[in-house]
């Protein structure tokens, strides 16, 4: 019998639980497959090109060079997942790549990558917070200034949310600021979300007190999810977002029946949440 992979709290799975506990269960515990969407794949491609670009020498980090990387990276993605060719068929590929090119243009209008070297790209973080919450995820980019200040950067390929809808974005960045602090003992000086589509950014400057408060919130969230996990009672919660959920056929609120609960997978920190 295969032992379930220990899970860990990530911004996306935390958001799932806050939106709908059943959604969290189906993604993190049942790990049910979901169809990819064109916006998701577009974001994956642009992220891959930017990651590649930042590994190049400074003089090679320019817009024309980044654009030339779109096709080879797309070819590699399709080779790894043939379903992408069905999602973006040949007839739609040109327009898809043009949209990706526009997002890259937005990036180069927002900063000059020849002026600095990234400390890390697609930085994998995995630890247990002092309050016992296991956490995991990928940070798009970390920059470290010569004076030691740290900047955490995340690329967004969708539109920038209105301030009253920016909770998820701010949650994600505070999450990574907290994890970085607990791993390396340095509180990031700046958190930057770069909205490439609209050429605009959101900036946050977290304080120690703010991150300590946020850590307590994560502890409270962990307690709720752990209780649901042990009891197997992840209840559905309806909202306007239900229309975009790929699990409606399994949701009791829409006449469906979830699969048999597989049980609560353990971890070294008691129980867990999934990335």
N, C-alpha and C positions, 0 to 999 in steps of 0.2 A: 504494500500500500504506500502510495506516495505521500510524504508529509507536506501539508500545505506550506507555501512560502510565508514566513512571518510578514505581517503587514506593518505599515507605518503611516503615520499621519502626513498627508500632503495637502497643499492648498486646494487642489481640485477635489479630493475626496472629502475634505472638510466642508467645502462648498456644497457637494452633493448631499451630505447629511443634513445641512442646514436647510437646503431646498426641499428634500424629501428623504426621510430615513430609508424607505424601501429602495429608492434609487441608489443610495449608498450601498445597501446590501447587495443588490444585483450586480453592481460594478465591482465592488471591492471584495466581496466574499464569494458570491457565485461566479464572478468573473465571466459574465455572459458576453459574447461578442456583439459588437455594434457596427453598423455600417459607417464607413468614413464619409465625410462630407467634403465638397470642393473647398470651402473656406479653410477647413482643417488641413487639408493636403497642401493648399497654397501656403499656409503658414509654415508647414513643415519644410517645404522647399526653400522658402526665403530664409528661414532660420539656418538651414544647412549651408546655403551659400554664404551667409554672413559668418558662420563659424569657420568655414574654409578660408574666407578672405582674411580674417584676423590672424590666421596662422601664417600668412604670407609675409615676406619682407615689406617694410613700409611703402617702398616705391611701387609695389605691385598692388597696393590696396586702392583701387580706383573703380569708378562706376563702369566703364566699358569692360574691364576685366571681370567684374562681378556678374554683369549681364551674360558674358560668355560662359559662365559656369552654370547657368540655369539649365541648359539642355543636357550636359553630361550628368548633372546631379539628378535631373528628372529621369534620365535613362537608368541610372543606378537604383532609384526608388522603385521604378516599374519592374526592374529585374528582381528586386527583393520582394515585391508584392504585385503580382500580375493583375489583381483586381483594380489597381489604380488606372490601368489602361481602359477599363470599362467605365470608370468614374469620369475620366477625362479622355474621351475618345479622340482619335486623330483629327476629326473634323473640328473639335473644340480646342485642340492643343494650342494653336497659335494665339487665340484670344486669352487663354489661360496664362501663357508665358508672358504676354504683353502686360497683363495685370500684375504678375510677379515683378516684371521689370519696373513698373510704376512704383511698386512698394520699395524696391531697391533705390530708385531715384529719391524717394522720400527720405530714406536713410541718409544718403549722401548730402541731402540738403540740410540735414539736422546736425551732422558732425563730420569732422575730417579724420578718418581713421589713420591717416598718415602722420598725424600729430602725436600719437601715443601708442603704446603697446598694451594690449589687454593682459591682465594678470592671469586670467583663466576664462575659457569659454565652455559653455555646456558643463558647468562645474557640478559634479554629483556630490550631494551632501547626504549624510546618513548618520544619525546619532540618537541618543536618548537624552531628553532634557532633564534638568535637575528634579523636576516634579514627576518623572517617570514616563513621560509621553515620548514614544518613539516617533521620529520624524525623518522624512526622506524627500528628495526631489532633485531637480536640476535647475541651476541658476544660469540664465542665458549668458551673462558676462559679469566678471568682477574686474574692476580697475583699481589699482593702488598707486596713488600719487607719490612722487619722490619724498614728500613730507610725511607720508604714512597714512593719509586719509584714504578711506575705502569707499568706492562707489559700486553699488549693485544695480545692474541694468537689465531690463526685460524688454524685449521687442514685442509689440502688439501689431498684428496685421489687420485688425478690425477697426471700426470707428471708435473714437474716444467717447466714453459714456458721459452723460450729464452728471454734474456733481452729486445729485441725489441717488444716482445709480452706480457710483464708483466704489461701493463697499468691497466687492469681490477683488477688484484690482488692488486696493489698498491693503486688504487682508493678505493677499499673496506676497506683496512686497514686505510687509511687516513680518510675515512668517519667515522669509528668507533672511531678513535682517537679524531676527532673533536666532535662527539656526547658525548663521555665520558668527554671531557674537559668542554663542555657547561653544562653538567649535574652536574658534581662533582667539577669543578674548578681546576682540576689537568690535566696537559698534560702528557699523557703516555710517560715514558722514552724510552720504546722500543716497537716496533710492530714486531711480529714474525709470519711468515707463515711457518708452518711445513709441508713439502711435504713428507708424510709418505712413498709413493711408492718408492721414490728415495733416501730417508734418507738424505734430504738436506733442508736447510731453507733459507728464504729471511728475512733480517732484515731491519727495517726502524727506524729512530730516528727523529720524527717530531719536528720542532721548532714552536714557537708561530706564527712567520711570515708566515711560510708555511701553517699552518692551517687556518690562517686568509685569505690567498689568496685562499685556497681551498674552504673556506666558500663562498667567492665571486663567485667562479665558480659555486657552487651549486645554488646560487641565480640566476645567469644567466640561468642555465639549467631549474630552476623552472619557470622562466619567459617564456621561450620558450614552455614548456609543458602546462602551464596554458593558454597561447594564443591558442595553438592547441586545448586544451580541450574545451575552450569556443566556438571556431569556429567549432569544430568537424572535423578538417582537418588533421588527422594523416596520413601522406603520407607514402607509402612504400619506402624503400630504399634497393636496391639490393646489395649483397656482396657475397663473397665466403661462408658465413655462411647460405645462403638461403637453401643450400642442406640439412641442419639439422633442418630446421624449420618445425614444425608440422602444420602450418597454410597456407601452400602453396595453398590449395584448396580455401582459402578465399582471396587470394592476387591478386589484379588486374595485377601485373607484371607476374602472371602465369595463367591468364585467369579467375581468380576467382572474387567473389563479397563479400565484407565484410558484416556482418549482419548490420541491421539498427542501427545507432549510438544511444546508450541508454541515452546519455546526460552526462554532466560533473558533477560528484558528488561533493558536497560542503564539506567544513571542517571548523573548527573554525579558520583556518588561510587562508580563502578565498577558495582555491581549492587545489587539492592534487594529489599525486602519490601513487601507491600501492606497498605494500610489496609482 
